[in-house]
Amino acid sequence: MKYKLIDLFAGAGGLTTGFHLAGFESLCAIEIDKKALATYKHNYPNAKIVNEDICKVNPRELRQWLGLQPEELTAVIGGPPCQGFSRNIPAGYRSLDESRNQLYKTFLEFVEEFRPVYVVMENVPEILNAYKGIVRYEITKQLESFGYIVASASLNAAHYGIPQTRTRAFFIASLNKTPCFPKPTHSEEKSATKQLNLFDNSISSIVTVRDAIGDLPPLDAGQEYSKDSYPSQVNSIYQAIMRSESTKLVNHVARALSPVQIARVRVLKEGQDAKNLPKELAPKKHYSGAYGRLYWDKPARTITRWVFHPGSGRFFHPTQDRTITIREAARLHSFPDKFHFLGTYIEMSSQIGESVPPLLAKAIAKCLIQDCH
């Protein structure tokens, strides 16, 4: 059986990739960002593409164009823009009435028209409590009025085998039964006490930066790996998963750095950041973890759209004097190597940072499939 989905606010395809890995097929993707959609189309050439402001797309006309009847589609998935709910935006600049904060309502209009068996909506964790819980309440009640059973929760990607401590909120709705969330498969405690056998064998150690990118060839800032083959063998299960079905290493390109950025990274050791810089190199102001080197034996922090800029987070390689490459960022986000990104370095950074980690999406999709049987 082939499960079918449409992806709203699709971006480059993080949610779609996870669902594909679980056995779904994408029929259609809607995305306003032309560059992100080019990446989506490159990786999913059989999906129909709608490069348009979703508010201008008529849900009924789209359903008829796709040749679908209500309740024929397995899932509608997507992540409406989240800037208005994110804690990264100062409270004084957030407003529930802002148009970007209302796009979840547009998402729900498509759900009402298609009536898929399942609905998966992703957003920042703050949406669950934003504006005294009004948004969570409205989404839940609207879905319930369509006949769905609804559950919502925040999930930490690191607990599902992704080498990144990224937390995201998910609303899952089902026409048939109470939806379930995937059980965690990885634990920090397992990593710290793995010699004691205190945990069930189904729980694995947390995946680290070394597990994720330790096999990738070294580069200098501004350099790109251009050979057709991988230069080394895998040395972790995660690397083997990432390389599956990939015959060549692409997108392994490191952004050029300014002289002051080079000077900063050269004095920092693994795990150090801006607070460890000498006075003459320290920035006047900086975010927590800015100009930070990743730790080899910990997961990365959240990979954001600003991963190209070392002053925006812990984005320096653990030991090499550069920021992480597009492929390294993709690995830390759990995009398999067979997924190829298109665009400039900054555009590809945004495509990764604004997407859902595919292996987290896969875990959710597998829960839906289990419910289907």
N, C-alpha and C positions, 0 to 999 in steps of 0.2 A: 504494500500500500504506500502511495506517495502522498505525504501531507503537504498541503499548499498554503502559502502565506502571501500577504502583501505587507510591505514595510513602509510606514509613514514617517516622515522626517528621517529618511533612511541614512543620510550621511554617506560615508564610504562603505558602510555595510557591516558594522560590527555585530549587531543583532542577527542580521541575515546569515553571516558566516557561522555563528554558533548554531543557529537552527539548521543550516545546511549540514553541518557536521553531525547533527542528530537525525538526519534523514528527511528534512523538509525541502521543498522546492519553492523558490521565489517566483511568483507570477508577475509582480509589479513593485516598483519602488518610486516613491514621490520624494523629491528633494529639491530645494531652491538653489543650493550651491552647485553650480555647474561643474567645478573642478572635482568636488567630492563625488558627484554623480558619474563623472568620467571614470573614476577609480572603480565605482560600483559596477558600471557597465562592462569594464575590462574583465572583472572577475566573475560576473554573472551575465554573460552575453545573451542568454535566453530569456532573461526577465525583461518585461516591458518597462520603459523608463518615462517618467513624467517629470521634466525639469520645469517646475512651476511653483509659485506661491500656493501652498496647499489651500489657502482660503479662497482661491479662484478655481479650485477643482470641484466639480459637482459630484458628490458621492454616488448618486444614482447613475449618472452617465458613465462614471468609471466602472461600476459594477456591470453595466450592460456591455460596455466595450470589452471587458474581460470575459464576457459570456457566462457570468455566474448568477446563480439564484441565491436568495437569502438562505443562510445556514449551510451553503455548499462549501464555503471556504473553511479551512481548518483554523487559521489564526490570523488576526490582525495584530501586528507588533509595531512598536515605535517609541521614540523618545522626544516628546515635544520640548522645545527650547526651555532651558532651566535657569537662565541668568537671573530672573526676578525672584527666584527662591533661594539661590545659592548664598551661603554665608560669606563667600568671597566678594559679594557686593555689599557695600555699607548699608546699614538698615535705613538710613535717610534717603537712599536712592531706590529703595524697593517700593513698589506699589502694586497692589492686587489688580488695579484697574488697567495697568499697562498692557498693551496689546499682546506682547510676548507671553505674559502670564495667563492669557486667556486661550492659548492655542490648544490646551488640553480639551477644551470644549469642541474645537474643530475635530480633534482626534475622535471624540465620542460620537460625532455626527457620522463618521465613516463606520464606526462600530454599529450604530443603529441601522444603517442602510445594509451593510453586508451580513450582519448577525452571524459572525463566525462562531465556531464551536468554542474557541478560546481567544482571549484578549491578553496581551502582555504590554503594559506601558511602563517605561523606565524613566527615572528622573533623579535629581539630587536627593539625598536623604532628608534634607530640610523640608521637602514638600509635605512630608507626613505630619509635621507640626506647624507649618507655616500659617501665619495669620490665624493663630489659635485653633488650628486643625480644620479650618473652613474648607480648604482645597481638598484635603483627604476625604472629608465628609461629602462634598459635592460630587467628587469622582465616584465614590462608592455608591451613593444613593442613585446617581444617574444610571450606572451600570445595573444596579438592582432593579430599577424601573424598566430596563430592557429585558429583564428575566434572567440576569446572570447572578451567580454566587461569587462573591468577591473576597479576596484576601490581599493584604498588603504588608510589606516588611522591608527592612534594610538588610542587604547582604554584603559581606566583606569578601571581595574577590580572592584575597589570600587564602580564605578557607575552602576554596574550590579549585586549588591547584594553579592559581595565577600568581606569578612572582611580583605582586603589587598589592599594597594595602589600600585599595580603592573601595569605598563603600557607596553603594547606590540603592535607591528605593525602587521597588517593583510593585505594581498592581497586577495581579493575575485574576482573571475572571473566567468562569466556565458556565456553559448552559446546562451541563449535566450533573456535576457533583462539586463538592467543596474542593477547590484547587489546593494543591500541596506545593510547598517550597522544597527545593532540594536540600538534603541533609549535608552538613559540612563534611568534606572528605580529607581536609588537611588541618593541622593544628600546630601553633607555636609551641605548645606544651609538649607535644609529641617530639618535636625537634630537640627540645631542651632535655627531655628525659627518655630518649629512645632506648637507652641501654637498660631501663628499668622495666620495660614491658608492661607499663601501667595502662596502656590504651589498646583498644580493639585493633586487630590487624587491618580493619577497613579504613582506619585513620592513618594518613601518611604524614611525614614531616613536611613542614612548610617549604614551598619552592623558593629558592634564593636567586639573587642576581647571577651568581656563579653557575647555578643550574641552568639558567636561561640563556646566558650569552657567553659562557666560558669557552665555547668552541669557535667563536667568530674571530677572524684574523685581525691583528692589530693594525691601526691606521693612525696617521697624523691628522691634525686639524686641517680641514679643507681637502682631504684625500678621499678617493672613492675606490672601492674594490671592484675590479672590472673583469676578473677571470671567470670562466664558465663553471668551474667546479669548486666544491668546498675544500679548503686546504687541510682540514683535520677531521678526525673521526669524532663521533658524539661521545660525551662522557657523562651524560645524565639521561634519565628516562624522558624528561621534559624536552631536551634537545632532539631526541629521536621523534617525539610527537610533533615538534615544530617542523622538522625536516621531512616528515612523511609526505610523499607524492611530490616533493620538490627536487628538481634535478640541478638547479643552479642557484647561487646566492645573489639576490638582487636587493637594491635599495640600501646596500651597506655603504653609506656615504656620510662622512663627518663634515659638519659645517665649519667654514673658516672662522677663526676667532680674531678679535682685535688684539693689538699688542698688550694692552692692560689685562685682557682676559687670559691671554697666554701666560703673562707674568703671575697672575693669581693662581691658576691651576698648577703651575710648576712648584709652588711652595706648599701646596696642600697635600696631605696624606689621605689615604683611604678613610672615609667617614668624616673628615673634617669639612668645615664650611666657612662662611664669611667671618664668623666670630674668631676664627683661628688665623686670619690674615694679619700680617704685620701692618702697623699703622699707616705706612706709606701706600699700601695697596688696598686697604679696607674702604669699601664704599661708605658714603655718608649715611645712607639709610638702606635697609635691606629686609627682605622677608626672612622668616625663620627657615633655615636650611639653604638659603640662597648661596650660590657659588659652591654648593656642596658636592663632594664626591660620594658616589654610591658606596654602600658596604657590599663586599663580595658575598657575605654569608647571611644577609638579611634580604627580605623582599624590598623592592623599590617603594617609595611613597607614590602617591597618585601621579600618574603621567598626565600632564595637562597639555593644552594646545600650545603652551609656551615652552615646551620641552627643548626648543631650539635655542633658548636664551638661558645661559647659566645663572643669570641674576634672578631668575624666576622660580628657582627650586633646586632640588638635589639632582642635577642632570649631568654632572661631570662623570666620566668613566671612572671606575674604582682606582685604576692605576695608570691609564694612558692620559696624556695631556690634551684632552679634548672633551667636548660634550658627546653623549651617546649618539650613535647613528640612527637613521630612520629604521633600519632593520632591527637594531637593538631595542629601540622604543617599541617596535611592533612585537618583538619577542616578549618584552616585559608586559605587554598588553594581551598576549596570547593569540595574536594573529599568526597563523601558520605561514611558513616561508613561501608556500605556493601562492599566497595572496600578495599581489604586486600593487604598489602605490604609484600613482601618477601625479605630476605637478611639480612645483618648486619645493625646496626643502621646507619652507614655512607652511605652504599649503598642505604638504604631507604630514607635518607635525600637527596641524589642526585636525586633519582627518583621523589621526590616531587618538589624540587627546580628547576629542569630542565623541568618541565611539564607546560602545559597551564592549568590555573584554569578551571575545568570542567564546572562550571556555566557560565563562559564567552564563552566557546565553545558552550554550549547549546544555549545561546542567538543568536549566529551567525547561528547555525544550524536551529533554528526556523525561522530565516529570509529566509533561502534557501527554507524551506518547504512551507512557505507562497507564495514564488515565483512560486512554482511548481503548484499551484492551479489557 
